[in-house]
Structure formats: C-alpha cells, structure tokens
Amino acid sequence: MLYKHILLATDLADDADFIITKVKGMQDFTGATLTLIHVVEPMPGYSYAYLGIEDIEGQLIEEARDALGKLGVKLNVPVKSQIIEVGPTKLKILKVADEVAADLIICGSHGRHGLSLLLGSTANAILHGANCDVLTVRLPE
C-alpha cells in the first residue's frame, strides 16, 4: 500500500476547500486512514486582560473545534480523528504525526517571497522535520 495514514494539517482558512479535492483524491487512491489536525497558537493572557476577554484561547479552541468538525464532515473523518492542539504549530503537527503513525502529512503552502521566504514557513518546517513524506499543496494567491 502506498500510504496507510494521512495527516491533514489545516489552518482552517477559507482556502481549505481548495485542498479538500486533493486530500480526497489521495485518500481514494491510497485507501489510507485520514486524521485532521489544527493547532491553536498560545495566546499571552496579559494582553487581553485590558480588553475584558478572559478566555480568548478557549474561544479559539471552540471555534476551531466547530470548523474542524465541518471539515471532518466534508472529508468523512470521525470526531475521534479530529485533533486540536495548543502550542507551537510545527512542533505539534510533527508530534501528532508520530503519535498517529502518519506516513504522509498534507498541508497547504502559500508562495513566499522576501523576508518570509528567508524565515521559512510552517510547511517548510514540517517538510524538514517530519519522519514521513510531506505533500505541500500550493494554495491559490
């Protein structure tokens, strides 16, 4: 079998629909199990105290859970295979890829130029840190 377990790392952006076709095609072609992951970056609590927002991170997690659930329906992925993590994005994606024994990580990538090309991107960090194959899908501008 080409791939047995695919991990789709998504930022839940509007262009996520673009990647769905590619993920479905790869899953149909390989017959692989699919797991979804979205990572919420930690929010420093002190900066929101002045705004009267007590649990912005909790709100972000709930919004992500809802959005990931909708994506899970589109891709026929059960809730138990929809993962929300909080922390540094690239590290959490690589950790979960190892935990679920993914042999392919799929993530979207925007074309980068200038300073962001020099500093790298999440997709680039995943590509160079993964213990499995990585497919980066070029997202529309």
C-alpha positions in Angstrom: 0.0 0.0 0.0 1.3 3.4 -0.9 0.1 5.3 2.3 -1.7 3.9 5.2 -2.3 7.0 7.4 -2.6 10.6 6.1 -2.4 13.6 8.5 -4.0 16.7 7.1 -2.6 19.8 8.9 -5.0 22.7 8.3 -5.1 26.3 9.4 -8.9 26.2 8.7 -8.6 29.2 6.3 -11.1 29.9 3.6 -8.9 28.3 1.0 -9.2 24.9 2.9 -11.8 23.9 0.3 -9.1 24.0 -2.4 -7.1 21.3 -0.5 -10.1 19.1 0.1 -10.2 17.8 -3.5 -6.6 16.9 -3.4 -6.9 15.2 0.0 -10.0 13.2 -1.1 -8.1 12.1 -4.3 -5.1 11.0 -2.3 -7.2 9.1 0.2 -9.3 7.4 -2.5 -6.2 6.5 -4.4 -4.4 5.0 -1.4 -7.3 3.8 0.8 -5.5 5.5 3.8 -7.0 6.5 7.1 -7.3 10.2 7.5 -6.6 12.3 10.6 -7.1 16.1 10.8 -5.1 18.5 12.9 -5.4 22.2 13.6 -3.1 23.9 16.0 -4.1 27.0 18.1 -1.1 29.2 18.9 -0.9 30.0 22.6 -2.2 33.4 23.5 -0.4 35.5 26.1 -3.0 36.1 28.8 -1.9 39.5 30.0 -2.6 41.3 26.7 -6.3 40.5 26.8 -6.9 41.5 30.4 -7.4 45.1 29.3 -9.9 44.1 26.7 -12.1 42.3 29.2 -11.6 39.0 27.4 -11.0 36.3 30.0 -10.6 33.1 27.9 -9.7 34.1 24.3 -7.7 30.8 23.9 -10.8 28.8 25.0 -12.9 30.7 22.4 -10.3 30.0 19.7 -10.3 26.3 20.6 -14.1 26.1 20.4 -14.2 27.9 17.1 -11.5 25.6 15.8 -13.4 22.6 17.0 -16.6 23.7 15.1 -14.6 24.5 11.9 -12.7 21.2 12.1 -16.0 19.4 12.6 -17.4 20.8 9.4 -14.2 19.9 7.6 -14.5 16.4 9.1 -18.0 16.0 7.7 -16.8 17.0 4.2 -13.9 14.5 4.4 -15.9 11.8 6.3 -13.4 11.9 9.2 -14.8 10.8 12.6 -14.6 13.2 15.6 -12.0 11.0 17.3 -9.7 11.6 14.3 -10.1 15.4 14.5 -7.3 16.8 16.7 -7.0 20.3 18.2 -3.6 21.1 19.8 -2.4 24.3 21.5 1.2 25.2 21.1 3.9 25.9 18.5 2.3 24.8 15.2 5.1 22.9 13.6 6.1 21.0 16.8 2.5 19.9 17.5 2.0 18.7 13.9 5.2 16.7 14.0 4.3 15.3 17.4 0.8 14.2 16.3 2.2 12.8 13.0 4.4 10.5 15.1 1.7 9.6 17.6 -0.8 8.5 14.9 2.0 6.9 12.8 1.2 9.0 9.8 3.2 8.1 6.7 2.1 11.2 4.8 1.4 14.8 6.1 -0.5 17.0 3.8 -0.5 20.8 4.3 -1.2 23.9 2.3 1.5 26.4 1.4 1.3 29.9 0.1 4.1 31.1 -2.2 6.6 33.0 -0.1 8.8 35.9 -1.1 11.3 38.1 0.6 11.6 38.0 4.3 9.0 35.3 4.9 11.0 33.1 2.4 14.2 33.6 4.4 12.5 33.0 7.8 10.7 29.9 6.5 7.1 28.7 6.9 5.2 26.1 8.8 5.1 23.9 5.7 8.9 24.2 5.3 9.5 23.4 8.9 7.2 20.3 8.6 9.0 19.2 5.5 12.4 19.3 7.1 11.3 17.9 10.5 8.9 15.1 9.5 9.7 11.4 9.9 7.4 10.7 6.9 6.6 12.0 3.5 5.1 15.5 3.2 2.9 16.8 0.5 2.6 20.6 0.3 -0.3 21.8 -1.8 0.2 25.2 -3.3 -2.7 27.3 -2.3 -4.2 29.9 -4.6 -3.0 33.5 -4.1 
